[in-house]
């Protein structure tokens, strides 16, 4: 009878151990599922942060390119203005020379460009 009781206790202990192991397995699986869920959430946060950072990088690059483009346009406008002014000055000088030559021919005598510089400058400015 003692052997039967001992056997019964061993079976009961085995069942209790199996039940305990099943519960521990359930707890471990729940922990794993929670860790997987947290990992997925973290991955989603990282991806979203990377998307935002990429969008910001693109936006910054576009803004920098626009600013650089505007700078180049302004520099080109300034260069054009300088060239136009230089061309005007060159043209004024040519017109002054032509005016002196024309006046000399009309008057039939030489016109002293230095003596009449003020008049010639005024004529050039009007042109």
Secondary structure, 3 states (H helix, E strand, C coil): CHHHHHHHHHHHHHHHHHHHHHHHHHHHHHHHHHHHHHHHHHHHHHHHHHHHHHHHHHHHHHHHHHHHHHHHHHHHHHHHHHHHHHHHHHHHHHHHHHHHHHHHHHHCCCCCCCCCHHHHHHHHHHC
